[in-house]
Amino acid sequence: MSDLPPQLPPNIDAIIEEATGLPIAAKPHSDALLAEVAALPALPGVYRYFDANDDLLYVGKAIHLKRRVSSYFQKDHGGTRTGHMVSKIVRMETTVVRSEAEALLLENNLIKTLNPKYNILFRDDKSYPYLKITSQAFPRMAYYRGAVDKKHSYFGPYPNGWAVKESILLLQKVFMLRTCEDSVFANRTRPCLLYQIKRCSGPCVPSLTKITPQAYGQDVKHAEQFLRGETQVVMQTLEAQMMACAEQLEFEMAAELRDRIAALSNILHQQSVETTGSDKDVDILAVKVQGGKACVNLAMVRGGRHLGDRQYFPVHVEDAANMQTTDSDTAVVKPVDVLVLEAFIAQHYIHVPIPAALITSVEVDKGLVKALSEQARFKVSVVHNPREQRRIWLEMAQNNANIQLARLLSEEGSQQARTRTLVDALELVTDDIDALRIECFDISHTAGEATQASCVVFHHHKMQSAEYRRYNIDGITGGDDYAAMRQVLERRYGKIVEADKIAKITAEEAGTEPKSLMPNIVLIDGGKGQISTAKEVFEKLGLDVSLLVGVEKGEGRKVGLEELVFADGREKVYLGKDSSALMLVAQIRDEAHRFAITGMRAKRAKVRVGGSKIEDIPGIGPKRRAKLLQRFGGIRGVSMASAEDIATVEGVSKELAETIYRALH
């Protein structure tokens, strides 16, 4: 026991055996880890498990940390996925909190930011959009995505950008609010086309359009009431104004108000709005689980209007379902659909405003609802067996979840079939086609200028855009694609060779099998010449040249006639014009080409136009850069301006103007 920390008591073996329920000889984990488990407090908290590579395996919460964590090390999990995970644990971190609600929120914050391997995880590709109404004399409607502030009014969030733009079109038809940029608004001398087609009241030139700030402000107020669901109030106000205008013999204004009322009635009829006073803002959540996959359909009702749906497909569903037999303070095992929906609710509403009412397809934990209410600082009600209009909304959401999950399973089935066809065509030996990894390279330049190489990755039957890489190619003769390919392959796989050597040494010391970072296939967009260059690089690095496959253009460079060229001497392979394997190869090759071209064009534009040259000047950030470009019409205009002209831009002092002028000349 000489390797134990000096602070451990002499009877540590007895303490560990009592805490874990395992005899010392049978312990699969280190004494230090088991001692840490034995010392845990009987308090609520969050725990994290790490493996030998310090990768996060699992994040869990507990009302009673010691009892919960000890349960992982007391039971014999056998060959289950839970047992596989537990066998990997070498390190643990815990955080004690004050309540179960705090534990829940911290757990899901960590899940969302750290991406553990065994938790149900929902990934958001982007933030939710809002409809923004600015606070000005003549406020503007705009599509907005980002952090909200108190200065302006925001309505939403909306499930997608289309829903925001559709709402803006509706408000233009009825309330005729402006949507133009402030710079355009400030410099108009006559109304634009939107005024002519009665989509804007023309506040840019009030002297011509006769719109006053008070009248425009009334339209803004009505638009905000409509967005909040106060449609009857708006209708009654407009009707009263119409009757008043008619009594005063202002028939043109009365006719205009009549048209607005008709347009608003038509919109409400199309939206089929049937809400009670409490159903102005509601989220409807339906979950469907099938074939090891899950779909959560989120439908949003804002201001009494059904704005649309958004689907989420979590990962690690099966792993999390297996984990719950251990990760539970009670003996109750929850259905998988309940686990998925609870995970979504907990993770989704961490950073997204929650409405006062949720309608769910399954009953969720009351502790979760309580935690959401504490976080929102108002009571959140959750109904899983709704009636009337709520029932209709929920049935719509359930149908969407069923349809989208069926589509996902169908697409994944076809994607797996394509991958299997390619594996068979290339005669690859692999036990797990899900783990098949393909990296594809392409070179792009314009007459030798701004040469860039791209590397795209295909893994788990789809393109993995987060793993794409671009390489700037320097030190070669312009237009020499062979030299460019040689450079990118040496840079890419030279590092991997060194990493594999270190991994091999580490694995030997640990007595485990080393895992190589090399892909199963390296696709090269090119024929014999490019493949010969790639072969030289692989032989120099000591890599297997059988991994190299070239995509050679067919006769007349026609799509569908491509042939595969091999570096190890095998004969060319023509897969057939209608082959699903060729379609997959073409998809990967075309993606590499697209990624290379976009990078090359951006680099070329930066070289020719100056790109971020202004922003590289000390004291110039994105805001000042935007003001300079807006004032002078672009980088060329700034470079042609004098220091005195530059100093007239808001936020630019005379000293900074001199610095900018010197940097551009």
C-alpha positions as CSV (number, residue, x, y, z in Angstrom):
1,M,0.0,0.0,0.0
2,S,3.0,2.3,-0.3
3,D,1.5,3.9,-3.4
4,L,-1.4,5.4,-1.5
5,P,-1.5,9.1,-0.6
6,P,-0.2,9.7,2.9
7,Q,-3.5,11.2,4.0
8,L,-5.4,7.9,3.6
9,P,-6.2,6.1,6.9
10,P,-4.4,2.8,7.6
11,N,-7.7,0.9,7.5
12,I,-8.4,2.1,3.9
13,D,-8.9,-1.5,2.6
14,A,-11.8,-2.1,5.0
15,I,-13.3,1.4,4.2
16,I,-13.2,0.7,0.5
17,E,-14.6,-2.8,0.8
18,E,-17.5,-1.5,2.9
19,A,-18.2,1.4,0.6
20,T,-18.0,-0.5,-2.7
21,G,-19.3,-3.9,-1.6
22,L,-16.3,-5.5,-3.4
23,P,-13.5,-7.5,-1.9
24,I,-10.1,-5.9,-2.4
25,A,-8.8,-8.6,-4.7
26,A,-11.8,-8.1,-7.0
27,K,-11.5,-4.3,-7.4
28,P,-11.1,-3.3,-11.1
29,H,-10.3,0.3,-10.1
30,S,-7.4,2.0,-8.3
31,D,-7.4,2.3,-4.5
32,A,-7.2,6.1,-4.8
33,L,-10.4,6.2,-6.9
34,L,-12.3,3.9,-4.6
35,A,-11.1,5.9,-1.6
36,E,-12.5,9.0,-3.3
37,V,-15.8,7.3,-3.7
38,A,-15.9,6.2,-0.1
39,A,-15.2,9.8,1.0
40,L,-18.1,11.4,-0.9
41,P,-20.7,13.3,1.1
42,A,-24.4,12.5,1.4
43,L,-25.3,15.7,-0.4
44,P,-26.8,16.6,-3.8
45,G,-24.3,17.2,-6.6
46,V,-23.0,16.4,-10.0
47,Y,-20.3,13.8,-10.9
48,R,-18.1,13.3,-14.0
49,Y,-16.3,10.1,-15.1
50,F,-13.1,10.2,-17.2
51,D,-11.1,7.4,-18.9
52,A,-7.4,6.9,-19.2
53,N,-7.1,9.4,-22.1
54,D,-8.9,12.0,-19.9
55,D,-11.9,11.9,-22.2
56,L,-15.2,12.6,-20.5
57,L,-17.4,9.4,-20.3
58,Y,-20.4,10.5,-18.4
59,V,-22.0,13.3,-16.4
60,G,-24.7,12.5,-13.8
61,K,-26.6,14.2,-11.0
62,A,-27.5,12.8,-7.6
63,I,-29.6,13.8,-4.6
64,H,-27.2,11.6,-2.5
65,L,-23.7,11.7,-4.1
66,K,-22.2,8.9,-2.1
67,R,-25.1,6.4,-2.6
68,R,-25.4,7.2,-6.3
69,V,-21.7,7.0,-7.2
70,S,-21.0,4.0,-5.0
71,S,-23.7,2.1,-6.9
72,Y,-21.5,2.1,-10.0
73,F,-18.8,0.2,-8.2
74,Q,-20.9,-2.1,-6.1
75,K,-22.8,-3.9,-8.9
76,D,-21.5,-6.4,-11.4
77,H,-22.6,-5.0,-14.7
78,G,-21.3,-7.9,-16.7
79,G,-20.8,-7.3,-20.4
80,T,-23.4,-4.6,-20.7
81,R,-22.6,-1.2,-22.1
82,T,-22.8,0.2,-18.6
83,G,-20.2,-2.3,-17.5
84,H,-18.0,-1.4,-20.4
85,M,-18.3,2.3,-19.4
86,V,-17.6,1.6,-15.7
87,S,-14.5,-0.5,-16.6
88,K,-13.0,2.6,-18.4
89,I,-13.3,4.9,-15.4
90,V,-9.9,6.0,-14.0
91,R,-10.8,9.4,-12.6
92,M,-13.8,11.3,-11.2
93,E,-14.7,14.8,-10.5
94,T,-17.7,15.9,-8.3
95,T,-19.4,19.2,-7.5
96,V,-21.6,19.6,-4.5
97,V,-24.7,21.9,-4.9
98,R,-27.5,23.1,-2.7
99,S,-30.5,21.4,-4.3
100,E,-31.7,18.9,-6.9
101,A,-32.7,21.8,-9.2
102,E,-29.2,23.2,-9.1
103,A,-27.8,19.7,-9.8
104,L,-30.1,19.3,-12.8
105,L,-29.1,22.6,-14.3
106,L,-25.4,22.1,-13.8
107,E,-25.6,18.5,-15.2
108,N,-27.2,19.7,-18.4
109,N,-24.9,22.7,-18.8
110,L,-21.9,20.3,-18.5
111,I,-23.5,17.8,-21.0
112,K,-24.1,20.5,-23.5
113,T,-20.6,22.1,-23.3
114,L,-18.5,18.9,-22.7
115,N,-20.2,16.3,-25.0
116,P,-19.8,13.2,-22.8
117,K,-19.8,9.8,-24.6
118,Y,-22.6,8.2,-22.7
119,N,-25.2,11.0,-22.2
120,I,-28.1,11.8,-24.4
121,L,-26.9,14.9,-26.3
122,F,-28.8,17.4,-28.3
123,R,-26.7,19.6,-30.6
124,D,-28.0,23.0,-31.7
125,D,-26.6,24.0,-35.1
126,K,-27.4,27.7,-34.5
127,S,-29.3,30.1,-32.3
128,Y,-33.0,30.8,-32.7
129,P,-34.1,33.9,-34.7
130,Y,-36.2,36.7,-33.5
131,L,-38.4,39.5,-35.0
132,K,-36.9,42.8,-33.8
133,I,-38.7,46.1,-33.6
134,T,-36.2,49.0,-33.0
135,S,-36.7,51.9,-30.6
136,Q,-36.6,54.9,-32.9
137,A,-38.9,57.7,-33.9
138,F,-39.9,55.5,-36.9
139,P,-39.1,52.0,-35.7
140,R,-38.0,49.3,-38.1
141,M,-38.9,45.6,-38.3
142,A,-36.0,43.3,-38.9
143,Y,-34.9,39.6,-38.8
144,Y,-32.5,39.2,-35.9
145,R,-30.3,36.4,-34.5
146,G,-28.1,36.9,-31.4
147,A,-28.2,38.2,-27.9
148,V,-31.2,40.3,-27.0
149,D,-31.1,43.6,-25.1
150,K,-33.6,45.9,-23.4
151,K,-33.2,48.7,-25.8
152,H,-35.3,47.2,-28.5
153,S,-38.4,44.9,-28.6
154,Y,-37.9,41.3,-29.6
155,F,-40.6,38.7,-30.4
156,G,-40.0,35.0,-30.6
157,P,-37.9,32.9,-30.6
158,Y,-39.1,31.5,-33.9
159,P,-38.4,27.9,-35.0
160,N,-36.6,29.0,-38.2
161,G,-35.8,32.0,-40.4
162,W,-38.7,31.3,-42.7
163,A,-41.2,31.8,-39.9
164,V,-39.7,35.3,-39.0
165,K,-39.7,36.4,-42.7
166,E,-43.3,35.2,-43.0
167,S,-44.3,37.2,-40.0
168,I,-42.6,40.3,-41.4
169,L,-44.5,40.0,-44.6
170,L,-47.8,39.7,-42.7
171,L,-47.0,42.8,-40.6
172,Q,-46.1,44.7,-43.8
173,K,-49.4,43.9,-45.4
174,V,-51.5,45.0,-42.3
175,F,-49.4,47.6,-40.5
176,M,-47.0,48.8,-43.2
177,L,-44.0,49.2,-41.0
178,R,-40.6,49.9,-42.6
179,T,-37.9,47.2,-43.1
180,C,-35.2,49.2,-44.8
181,E,-31.7,49.7,-43.2
182,D,-31.2,52.9,-41.3
183,S,-28.6,54.2,-43.8
184,V,-31.1,53.8,-46.6
185,F,-33.9,55.3,-44.5
186,A,-31.9,58.4,-43.6
187,N,-31.0,59.2,-47.3
188,R,-34.3,58.7,-49.1
189,T,-35.7,61.7,-51.0
190,R,-38.8,59.8,-52.2
191,P,-40.6,56.7,-51.1
192,C,-39.5,53.3,-52.4
193,L,-41.5,50.6,-54.3
194,L,-42.9,49.2,-51.0
195,Y,-44.8,52.4,-50.5
196,Q,-46.3,52.1,-54.0
197,I,-47.5,48.6,-53.4
198,K,-48.9,49.5,-49.9
199,R,-46.4,47.5,-47.9
200,C,-44.9,50.5,-46.2
201,S,-46.3,53.9,-45.0
202,G,-43.3,55.8,-46.2
203,P,-41.9,57.3,-43.0
204,C,-38.6,58.0,-44.8
205,V,-40.2,61.1,-46.4
206,P,-43.1,62.1,-44.1
207,S,-43.5,65.5,-46.0
208,L,-44.6,63.5,-49.1
209,T,-46.4,60.6,-47.5
210,K,-48.1,62.6,-44.8
211,I,-47.3,60.0,-42.1
212,T,-46.7,61.5,-38.7
213,P,-44.6,59.9,-35.9
214,Q,-47.8,59.6,-33.8
215,A,-49.7,57.7,-36.5
216,Y,-46.7,55.5,-37.3
217,G,-46.2,54.8,-33.6
218,Q,-49.9,53.7,-33.4
219,D,-49.1,51.2,-36.2
220,V,-46.1,49.9,-34.3
221,K,-48.3,49.5,-31.2
222,H,-50.8,47.5,-33.1
223,A,-48.1,45.3,-34.6
224,E,-46.7,44.6,-31.2
225,Q,-50.2,43.7,-29.8
226,F,-50.7,41.4,-32.8
227,L,-47.4,39.6,-32.1
228,R,-48.3,39.3,-28.4
229,G,-51.6,37.6,-29.4
230,E,-53.9,40.5,-28.6
231,T,-55.6,40.2,-32.0
232,Q,-59.1,41.1,-30.8
233,V,-57.9,44.3,-29.2
234,V,-56.3,45.3,-32.5
235,M,-59.4,44.4,-34.5
236,Q,-61.6,46.4,-32.2
237,T,-59.3,49.4,-32.2
238,L,-59.1,49.4,-36.0
239,E,-62.9,49.1,-36.4
240,A,-63.4,52.0,-34.0
241,Q,-61.0,54.2,-36.0
242,M,-62.7,53.2,-39.2
243,M,-66.1,54.2,-37.9
244,A,-64.7,57.5,-36.6
245,C,-63.2,58.3,-39.9
246,A,-66.5,57.5,-41.7
247,E,-68.4,59.8,-39.3
248,Q,-66.0,62.6,-40.1
249,L,-66.4,62.0,-43.8
250,E,-62.8,60.9,-44.2
251,F,-63.7,58.1,-46.5
252,E,-60.3,57.5,-48.0
253,M,-58.8,56.8,-44.5
254,A,-61.9,54.7,-43.6
255,A,-61.4,52.6,-46.8
256,E,-57.7,52.1,-45.9
257,L,-58.6,50.9,-42.4
258,R,-61.3,48.7,-43.8
259,D,-58.7,47.0,-46.1
260,R,-56.4,46.5,-43.1
261,I,-59.2,44.9,-41.1
262,A,-59.9,42.6,-44.0
263,A,-56.3,41.7,-44.4
264,L,-55.9,41.0,-40.7
265,S,-59.1,38.9,-40.7
266,N,-57.8,36.9,-43.6
267,I,-54.5,36.2,-41.8
268,L,-56.2,35.1,-38.7
269,H,-58.5,32.8,-40.7
270,Q,-55.4,31.3,-42.5
271,Q,-53.6,30.8,-39.2
272,S,-56.7,29.0,-37.7
273,V,-56.1,30.7,-34.4
274,E,-58.2,29.2,-31.6
275,T,-56.6,30.1,-28.3
276,T,-57.6,30.8,-24.8
277,G,-56.1,33.6,-22.8
278,S,-53.4,31.4,-21.4
279,D,-52.3,29.9,-24.7
280,K,-50.6,32.9,-26.3
281,D,-47.1,31.4,-25.8
282,V,-46.8,27.6,-25.7
283,D,-44.2,25.0,-26.7
284,I,-45.5,21.6,-27.9
285,L,-43.0,18.7,-27.5
286,A,-43.5,15.3,-29.1
287,V,-41.0,12.5,-29.0
288,K,-40.7,9.3,-31.0
289,V,-38.1,6.5,-30.5
290,Q,-37.5,3.7,-32.9
291,G,-34.6,1.6,-34.1
292,G,-32.2,3.0,-31.6
293,K,-32.9,6.6,-32.9
294,A,-35.0,9.3,-31.5
295,C,-36.7,12.5,-32.7
296,V,-38.1,15.4,-30.7
297,N,-40.4,17.7,-32.6
298,L,-40.7,21.2,-31.1
299,A,-43.7,23.2,-32.2
300,M,-43.9,26.9,-31.2
301,V,-47.0,28.9,-30.6
302,R,-46.3,32.6,-30.1
303,G,-48.9,35.3,-29.7
304,G,-51.5,32.6,-30.3
305,R,-50.1,31.7,-33.8
306,H,-48.6,28.4,-34.6
307,L,-45.2,29.4,-36.1
308,G,-43.9,26.0,-37.2
309,D,-41.8,23.1,-36.1
310,R,-38.2,22.2,-35.6
311,Q,-36.8,18.7,-35.2
312,Y,-34.0,17.5,-33.0
313,F,-32.2,14.1,-33.3
314,P,-30.1,13.3,-30.2
315,V,-27.1,11.0,-30.1
316,H,-26.1,8.3,-27.5
317,V,-29.7,7.3,-27.0
318,E,-29.0,3.6,-26.5
319,D,-26.0,4.3,-24.2
320,A,-28.1,6.6,-21.9
321,A,-31.0,4.1,-21.8
322,N,-28.6,1.4,-20.6
323,M,-27.0,3.7,-18.0
324,Q,-30.3,4.5,-16.2
325,T,-30.4,1.1,-14.5
326,T,-27.4,2.3,-12.4
327,D,-28.0,6.1,-12.6
328,S,-31.2,6.2,-10.6
329,D,-32.0,7.3,-7.0
330,T,-35.1,5.0,-7.2
331,A,-35.8,1.5,-8.5
332,V,-38.0,3.0,-11.3
333,V,-36.7,2.6,-14.8
334,K,-38.0,5.2,-17.1
335,P,-39.1,4.5,-20.7
336,V,-36.6,5.7,-23.3
337,D,-38.9,8.3,-24.8
338,V,-39.3,9.9,-21.3
339,L,-35.5,9.9,-20.9
340,V,-35.1,11.6,-24.3
341,L,-37.7,14.2,-23.7
342,E,-36.5,15.1,-20.2
343,A,-32.9,15.4,-21.6
344,F,-34.2,17.7,-24.4
345,I,-36.2,19.9,-22.0
346,A,-33.3,20.2,-19.5
347,Q,-30.7,21.0,-22.2
348,H,-32.8,23.1,-24.6
349,Y,-34.1,25.6,-22.0
350,I,-30.8,26.4,-20.5
351,H,-30.2,29.3,-22.9
352,V,-33.6,29.6,-24.6
353,P,-36.5,31.5,-23.0
354,I,-39.1,29.1,-21.8
355,P,-42.8,29.9,-22.2
356,A,-45.2,29.6,-19.3
357,A,-46.8,26.4,-20.7
358,L,-45.3,23.2,-22.2
359,I,-47.4,20.5,-23.8
360,T,-45.7,17.1,-23.9
361,S,-46.4,13.7,-25.5
362,V,-45.2,11.9,-22.3
363,E,-45.3,12.8,-18.6
364,V,-42.0,14.3,-17.4
365,D,-40.5,14.4,-13.9
366,K,-42.0,16.9,-11.5
367,G,-38.5,17.8,-10.2
368,L,-37.5,18.9,-13.7
369,V,-40.6,21.1,-13.9
370,K,-39.7,22.6,-10.5
371,A,-36.2,23.3,-11.6
372,L,-37.3,25.0,-14.8
373,S,-39.7,27.2,-12.8
374,E,-36.9,28.2,-10.4
375,Q,-34.6,29.1,-13.3
376,A,-37.3,31.1,-15.2
377,R,-38.5,32.7,-11.9
378,F,-42.1,32.1,-12.8
379,K,-44.4,29.0,-12.7
380,V,-44.0,26.7,-15.7
381,S,-46.9,24.3,-16.3
382,V,-46.5,21.1,-18.2
383,V,-49.5,19.2,-19.6
384,H,-49.1,15.7,-21.2
385,N,-52.7,14.9,-21.7
386,P,-54.2,18.0,-23.3
387,R,-57.7,18.7,-24.7
388,E,-59.3,20.7,-27.4
389,Q,-56.9,22.9,-29.4
390,R,-53.9,21.8,-27.4
391,R,-54.8,18.2,-28.3
392,I,-54.8,19.2,-32.0
393,W,-51.4,20.9,-31.7
394,L,-49.9,17.8,-29.9
395,E,-51.2,15.4,-32.6
396,M,-49.7,17.6,-35.3
397,A,-46.3,17.5,-33.4
398,Q,-46.5,13.8,-32.9
399,N,-47.2,13.2,-36.6
400,N,-44.2,15.4,-37.5
401,A,-42.0,13.5,-35.1
402,N,-43.1,10.2,-36.7
403,I,-42.5,11.4,-40.2
404,Q,-39.1,12.9,-39.6
405,L,-37.8,9.9,-37.7
406,A,-39.0,7.6,-40.5
407,R,-37.2,9.8,-43.0
408,L,-34.0,9.7,-40.9
409,L,-34.1,5.9,-40.6
410,S,-34.7,5.6,-44.4
411,E,-31.8,8.0,-45.2
412,E,-29.4,6.3,-42.9
413,G,-30.4,2.9,-44.4
414,S,-29.6,4.1,-47.9
415,Q,-26.4,5.8,-46.7
416,Q,-25.2,2.6,-45.0
417,A,-26.0,0.7,-48.2
418,R,-23.9,3.1,-50.3
419,T,-21.0,2.7,-47.8
420,R,-21.3,-1.1,-48.0
421,T,-21.3,-1.0,-51.8
422,L,-18.1,1.1,-51.8
423,V,-16.4,-1.2,-49.3
424,D,-17.3,-4.2,-51.5
425,A,-16.1,-2.5,-54.7
426,L,-12.7,-1.6,-53.1
427,E,-12.5,-5.1,-51.5
428,L,-11.8,-3.5,-48.1
429,V,-11.6,-5.7,-45.0
430,T,-13.6,-4.0,-42.2
431,D,-15.8,-5.4,-39.4
432,D,-17.5,-2.1,-38.8
433,I,-18.6,0.0,-41.8
434,D,-20.0,2.6,-39.4
435,A,-16.4,3.4,-38.5
436,L,-15.2,3.7,-42.1
437,R,-13.3,6.9,-42.5
438,I,-12.4,8.5,-45.9
439,E,-10.3,11.6,-46.4
440,C,-10.3,13.4,-49.7
441,F,-7.9,16.0,-51.1
442,D,-8.2,18.6,-53.8
443,I,-6.0,21.5,-55.0
444,S,-7.5,24.8,-56.2
445,H,-5.9,28.0,-57.6
446,T,-6.4,30.6,-60.3
447,A,-3.5,30.6,-62.8
448,G,-1.2,29.7,-59.9
449,E,-2.5,32.4,-57.6
450,A,-3.8,31.8,-54.1
451,T,-3.2,28.0,-54.1
452,Q,-5.1,26.1,-51.5
453,A,-5.5,22.4,-50.7
454,S,-8.7,21.1,-49.1
455,C,-9.2,17.9,-46.9
456,V,-12.7,16.8,-46.3
457,V,-13.8,13.9,-44.1
458,F,-16.5,11.2,-44.6
459,H,-17.2,9.2,-41.4
460,H,-20.3,7.5,-40.0
461,H,-21.9,7.5,-43.4
462,K,-21.9,11.3,-43.8
463,M,-19.6,14.3,-44.4
464,Q,-18.1,15.6,-41.2
465,S,-17.8,19.4,-41.9
466,A,-16.3,20.1,-38.4
467,E,-13.3,18.0,-39.4
468,Y,-12.6,19.7,-42.7
469,R,-9.3,21.5,-43.1
470,R,-7.7,23.9,-45.6
471,Y,-4.0,24.3,-46.2
472,N,-2.3,27.3,-47.7
473,I,0.3,26.1,-50.1
474,D,3.5,28.2,-50.3
475,G,7.0,27.8,-51.6
476,I,6.1,26.1,-54.9
477,T,5.9,27.1,-58.5
478,G,2.5,28.6,-59.3
479,G,0.2,26.0,-60.9
480,D,2.3,23.0,-59.9
481,D,-0.5,20.7,-58.6
482,Y,1.8,17.8,-58.0
483,A,4.0,19.9,-55.7
484,A,0.9,21.2,-53.9
485,M,-0.4,17.7,-53.4
486,R,3.0,16.5,-52.1
487,Q,3.1,19.4,-49.6
488,V,-0.4,18.9,-48.2
489,L,0.0,15.1,-47.8
490,E,3.3,15.5,-46.0
491,R,1.8,18.1,-43.6
492,R,-1.3,16.1,-43.0
493,Y,0.1,12.6,-42.5
494,G,3.5,13.5,-41.2
495,K,1.8,14.7,-38.0
496,I,-0.4,11.6,-37.9
497,V,2.7,9.3,-38.2
498,E,4.3,11.1,-35.2
499,A,1.0,10.9,-33.2
500,D,0.6,7.2,-34.0
501,K,4.2,6.5,-32.7
502,I,3.4,8.2,-29.4
503,A,0.0,6.3,-29.2
504,K,1.8,3.0,-29.8
505,I,4.3,3.6,-27.0
506,T,1.5,4.6,-24.6
507,A,-0.6,1.6,-25.5
508,E,2.3,-0.8,-25.0
509,E,2.8,0.6,-21.5
510,A,-0.9,0.3,-20.7
511,G,-1.1,-3.2,-22.2
512,T,-3.8,-2.2,-24.7
513,E,-4.1,-2.2,-28.5
514,P,-2.9,1.0,-30.2
515,K,-5.5,2.9,-32.2
516,S,-4.2,4.5,-35.5
517,L,-5.5,7.9,-36.6
518,M,-5.0,7.0,-40.3
519,P,-8.2,6.8,-42.4
520,N,-9.3,3.7,-44.2
521,I,-9.2,5.4,-47.6
522,V,-7.4,8.5,-48.9
523,L,-9.1,9.8,-52.0
524,I,-7.1,12.0,-54.4
525,D,-8.9,14.1,-57.0
526,G,-6.7,13.1,-59.9
527,G,-5.3,10.3,-62.0
528,K,-2.0,8.5,-62.3
529,G,0.1,11.7,-61.9
530,Q,-1.4,12.7,-58.6
531,I,-1.5,9.1,-57.3
532,S,2.2,8.7,-58.2
533,T,3.0,11.8,-56.2
534,A,0.9,10.6,-53.2
535,K,2.5,7.2,-53.4
536,E,6.0,8.8,-53.1
537,V,4.9,10.7,-49.9
538,F,3.3,7.6,-48.3
539,E,6.4,5.5,-49.0
540,K,8.6,8.2,-47.5
541,L,6.4,8.3,-44.4
542,G,6.3,4.5,-44.2
543,L,2.5,4.3,-44.8
544,D,0.4,1.7,-46.5
545,V,0.0,2.8,-50.2
546,S,-3.0,0.6,-50.6
547,L,-5.0,3.3,-48.8
548,L,-4.5,5.6,-51.8
549,V,-7.3,5.8,-54.4
550,G,-7.4,8.3,-57.2
551,V,-10.6,9.5,-58.9
552,E,-9.7,9.8,-62.6
553,K,-11.9,11.7,-65.0
554,G,-13.4,9.5,-67.7
555,E,-13.6,9.9,-71.5
556,G,-14.5,13.5,-72.3
557,R,-14.4,14.3,-68.6
558,K,-18.0,13.3,-68.4
559,V,-19.7,12.9,-65.0
560,G,-20.4,9.2,-64.4
561,L,-17.5,7.9,-66.4
562,E,-14.9,8.3,-63.6
563,E,-12.5,5.5,-62.9
564,L,-10.7,4.6,-59.7
565,V,-6.9,4.4,-59.8
566,F,-4.8,2.6,-57.2
567,A,-1.3,3.2,-55.9
568,D,-0.6,-0.4,-55.1
569,G,-0.7,-1.6,-58.7
570,R,-4.2,-2.9,-58.9
571,E,-6.1,-2.4,-62.2
572,K,-8.4,0.5,-62.7
573,V,-12.0,0.1,-61.6
574,Y,-15.0,1.5,-63.4
575,L,-17.9,1.3,-61.0
576,G,-20.7,2.0,-63.5
577,K,-22.6,5.1,-64.2
578,D,-25.5,4.2,-61.9
579,S,-23.4,2.7,-59.1
580,S,-24.3,3.9,-55.6
581,A,-20.6,3.5,-54.8
582,L,-19.6,5.9,-57.6
583,M,-22.2,8.3,-56.4
584,L,-20.7,8.3,-52.9
585,V,-17.1,8.8,-54.4
586,A,-18.4,11.6,-56.5
587,Q,-20.1,13.3,-53.6
588,I,-17.0,13.2,-51.5
589,R,-14.8,14.4,-54.4
590,D,-17.2,17.2,-55.3
591,E,-17.3,18.3,-51.6
592,A,-13.5,18.5,-51.6
593,H,-13.6,20.5,-54.8
594,R,-16.2,22.9,-53.4
595,F,-14.4,23.4,-50.1
596,A,-11.1,24.1,-51.9
597,I,-12.7,26.6,-54.3
598,T,-14.4,28.6,-51.6
599,G,-11.2,28.8,-49.7
600,M,-9.2,29.8,-52.7
601,R,-11.6,32.5,-53.7
602,A,-11.6,34.0,-50.2
603,K,-7.8,34.0,-50.2
604,R,-7.7,35.5,-53.6
605,A,-10.2,38.2,-52.6
606,K,-8.1,39.0,-49.6
607,V,-5.0,39.4,-51.6
608,R,-6.6,41.5,-54.3
609,V,-8.9,43.7,-52.2
610,G,-7.1,44.0,-48.9
611,G,-9.4,41.7,-47.0
612,S,-9.1,42.4,-43.3
613,K,-6.2,44.8,-43.8
614,I,-8.0,47.6,-42.0
615,E,-8.9,45.4,-39.1
616,D,-5.2,44.5,-38.7
617,I,-4.5,48.2,-37.8
618,P,-4.2,48.7,-34.0
619,G,-7.4,50.4,-32.7
620,I,-9.6,49.2,-35.5
621,G,-12.2,46.5,-34.6
622,P,-15.2,45.2,-36.5
623,K,-17.4,48.2,-35.7
624,R,-15.0,50.9,-36.8
625,R,-14.0,48.8,-39.9
626,A,-17.7,48.6,-40.8
627,K,-18.2,52.3,-40.4
628,L,-15.1,53.1,-42.5
629,L,-16.3,50.7,-45.3
630,Q,-19.8,52.1,-45.2
631,R,-18.6,55.7,-45.4
632,F,-16.2,55.2,-48.2
633,G,-17.9,52.4,-50.1
634,G,-15.2,49.7,-49.6
635,I,-11.5,49.2,-49.0
636,R,-10.5,51.1,-52.2
637,G,-12.5,54.1,-51.1
638,V,-10.8,54.1,-47.7
639,S,-7.3,53.9,-49.3
640,M,-8.1,56.8,-51.6
641,A,-9.4,59.0,-48.7
642,S,-7.2,61.6,-47.0
643,A,-6.4,61.5,-43.3
644,E,-8.7,64.5,-42.8
645,D,-11.6,62.6,-44.5
646,I,-11.0,59.5,-42.5
647,A,-11.1,61.6,-39.3
648,T,-14.7,62.6,-40.0
649,V,-15.9,59.0,-39.4
650,E,-17.6,58.6,-36.0
651,G,-15.2,57.0,-33.5
652,V,-12.0,57.8,-35.5
653,S,-9.7,60.4,-33.9
654,K,-7.1,62.4,-35.9
655,E,-4.3,60.3,-34.6
656,L,-6.1,57.0,-35.6
657,A,-6.9,58.5,-39.0
658,E,-3.2,59.2,-39.5
659,T,-2.4,55.7,-38.5
660,I,-4.9,54.3,-40.9
661,Y,-3.7,56.5,-43.8
662,R,0.0,55.4,-43.2
663,A,-1.0,51.7,-43.1
664,L,-2.8,51.9,-46.4
665,H,-0.1,53.9,-48.3
